[in-house]
């Protein structure tokens, strides 16, 4: 295994890294296009800020993937297996900040009753309503993240990588904001001044919800909580199945599970290790192809109070 990933999944990891580089490049192009067509639209401004923040998850994923491959050293004797957990926290915080920023901006616009104006501009000697340019820019900002998010989701599930999954959710937030943005710009054109800010506010609530759930799961991982699912802060199904299997195998013992990066660590308190030396995968109750998720298992034998002996 390298970086907590079995050799057979290294190709998947390399595809994920290439996709993140493509994601950064395409997102920068979206930022440029959206910035050029922004005007005074609150939705366009919110979408542009969101696109800028969406660069954080792929960047931290690439950095963490590089760092976690480093060998252990004197300063870090346990290696860098927990780097993905730190990356997950940063990505989740970015998604939460993104939703919060959009919500505050839209609330201020509604409270102050800002009337965004979309003027006509001269394009090659012809006068064109800027709203159509905004709609075209939003259309481009929808297609790119929709495709990227669709490509990232299966890779995140294969790798059990929460940072990559959060990045896919950020891409989802991007294209949803694009759809809301189109509705907001058209609303301005129809004379509904509040449509622009309302569209941005509604979509920000969904983004904020995704961010808070991801941040809760990331916080649980940092404090050695039970392994969480990719798409929620609930305990992961494979972790629940593993806990039940170890409970049955070592009755009366306490089973402690925690997640380090992509792998699960198990500790059996109150049970002696079996005489036969077993591979951690021998304890995995589910799909054998996912047995790599159980990184190691340790035992704390029952204590013996020698003071009671005669």
N, C-alpha and C positions, 0 to 999 in steps of 0.2 A: 504494500500500500504506500501511496505517496500523498502527503497532505490530507490523510484521513480518507482517501478515495482508493478503492481497489484498482489494480492495473487495468482491468477490463473496462473501467469507466473513465479512463484517462482521455480517450477520444471524445467522450461526451463533455468532459471538462474543457478540453481545448476548443470544442465548438462553442461552448458557452463564453469562453474568453474572446473568441473571434467575434461573436455576436455582440458582446459588450463594446468592443472597439467600434463596430459598425453603428451601434446604438449612439455612442458619443458623437460620431461624425454626422449622422443623420439628424440628431437632436440639435446640434449646432446650426445645421442648415435651416431647421424649423425656427430656431430662435431668430436668425437673420431675417427670414421671410415675415415672421410675425411682427418683429420690431419695425420693419419697413411699412407694414400696413396697419399699425396699431391705431393711429388717430387718437381720439379722446374717449374711445369706448372702454368702459370699465371691464367688460368681459374680456376684451382683447388684451388689456393690461394684465388682468389676472391670469389669463392663459399664458402670456409671455413670461410672467414671474414663475408660473408653474413649470414651464419648459426649462427655465434656467435651473430651478431646484432639482429637476429630474435628472440632471447630469450627475448628481451626488451618488445615487445607488450604483450605477455601473462603474463609476470611478473607484468607490470603496471596494466593490467586488474584485476588480482587477488588482488593486493594491493588496487586498487580503490573500488572494490566490497566489500572489508572488511571495508574500511574507511567510505564509504557512508552509511553504516548501523548504524553508531554511532549516538546517539541522540544529539540534539542541547545542547549546554552548554553556560556558560557565555562568553567564548572566541569566540565561533562560534554560535551566537544566531540564525542564519538562517540554521543551520545544515550543512550537507556535500553533498547536492544535486549536487553541481558543481564539485565534485571530478572527475566524469567521463569525464567532459570537459577537465580537466587538464591531465587526462590519455590519452585522444585522442590527445592532442598536443604532448605529449611525444612519443606516438606510431607513429604519423605522422612524427615527426622529425627524429625518428630512421629509418623509411623507406626512407626518403629523404637522410639522411646521408649514408645509405646503397647504394643507387643508385649513389650518388656522389662519394663515395669511390671507387666503382667498375669502374666508368668511368675514374677517374683520374689514377688509377693503369693501366688500359688497354691502356690509351693514352700515358702514360710514356713508357710502354713496346713497343708500336708501334713506338714512336718517337726515342727511343734508339735502335730499331731493335734487341731486345733481342731474341736470338735463344734458346728457351727452349729445353732441351734434356730429353728424356725419355729412361732410360737405362733398361737393363735386370737385374732381381734380382733372387736370388736362393731361391726357395720354395720347401722344403722337397727334396732337392737334384736335383731338376729340374730347369733349367733356363727358366724364364717366363718374357716376356716383361712387364714392369711396367705399360704400357698403359692399358693393359687388367684389371689390378687391379684397376687402376683409373676409368675405365669405369664401373666396378662392383660397386665401391664406389659411383659413380655418380648415378647409377641406384637405389641404396638404398636411396640416398638423394632425388631422384625424387618421389619414392613411398610414403614415409612418409609424406612430406608436401602436396602432392596431396590429400591424404586421409584426412588429418587434415583440409585442407582448404575447402574441399567438405563438411565436417561435420560442420564446423563453420559458413558457409554462411547462412544457413536457421535460425540458432539460432540468428545470428546478426540481421537478418531482423525481426524476432519475437520480439526481445528486443529493436529494433531501437538503437542498440549500435554501435557507430562509432569506438570505440576502438577495439571491437571484429571484426568488418568488416575490419578494417585496418590490423589486425593480419591475417585475411584470405587472404588479398592481399599480405601480406608478405610471406605467404606460397606459394601463386601463383608465386611470384618472385623467391622463392627457387627452385621450380621444373622446372621453365623456365630456370633458371641458370644451373640446372643439365643437361637439354637437350643441351644447348649451350656448356656446359663443355664437354660432350661426343663428340660433333662435333669438338671442339677444340683439344682434345687429339688425335682423329683419324686424324685430319689435320696435327698434328705434325708427326704422324707415316707415313703419305704420303709425308712428306718433305716440307709442307707449314708452315714455321715458324710463319707467321703472322696470321694463322687461330686461334691460341690459344687466342691471345690478342684481335683479331677482334671479336670473338664470345663473349668474356666477355664484350667488349665495346658495342656491339649491344644490349645485354640483359640489360645492365646497363641503357641505355636510357629509356627503357620501365619502369624499376623500378623507375627511377628518376621522370618520368612523373606521375606515381601513387603517389609517395611521395609528390610532389609539390602540386598536386590537393588536397590531404588529408590535407596538411599543410595549404593551403588556407582556406579550410572549417573549420579547427580547429581554425584558427586565427579569422575568422568571428564569430565563436561561442563565443570566449573569449571576443570580443568587443560588444557582444549583437547584432550581425547582425541577419538578418532573418534566420530561420532554413534552413539548407542545407540538400541535399539528402545524402544518405549513400554512394553512389558510385561516387559523383561528388561534385563540389563546387557550383552547381546550387541550386536555392531555391527548397526545397522539395515539391513534389506534394501535400501531405496532408496539408502542410502549405499554399500553394497557394489556395487550396480549402477552408480552414478555413478563410483565409483573405477575399476571395470573399463572403463567407456566412455572415461574420460579417459586411462587408461593406453594404450588402443588408439589413441586420437586423437593422443597425444603420446608416442610410443615413446621410451624412454630418459630421460624426465623423471620427477621424483618428484612424486607427487600427495599433497597434504596436505589432509585434510578435517577440519573442526571444526564444532560446532554452537553457534550463538548464539541462545538462546531457541528459537524454532520453526524458524529457517532454517539452512541449511547454507552454510558458506563454503568455497570451494575455492582452493587455491594450487598453481600448477604451477611447480615449481622446475626450471630447466634447459631451458626452452622459451620461444621468443619468441612474443608474441601474434600471432594471424593478422592479415593486412593488413586484412581486412574487419572492421568493428566489429560484433560480435554481441551479442545480448541473452543474459544468463545462461541463460534458458530454452532457448536453442538448444543448449546442452550437456546438457540433461536427457534421460536415456535412457528414462525410464519414461512413465507416464501424463501427458499434457500438462496435465491438470487439477491435477497435483501439482507442476508445474514451479516454482511459487512457492517451493517449499522450498529451491531454490538461490538464495540471496540475492545473492551476487556471486562472481566468479571473478577472480583476479589472477595475474599471471605474473612470474616472476623469470628473466630471460634468462640463458643460459649465460655465465659469466664469461670474459673474454679476458685472458690474462696478457701484458701488453704487454712485459714484460721479455724474453720469448723472441723478440721480433721483431728483425730485423736491418735 
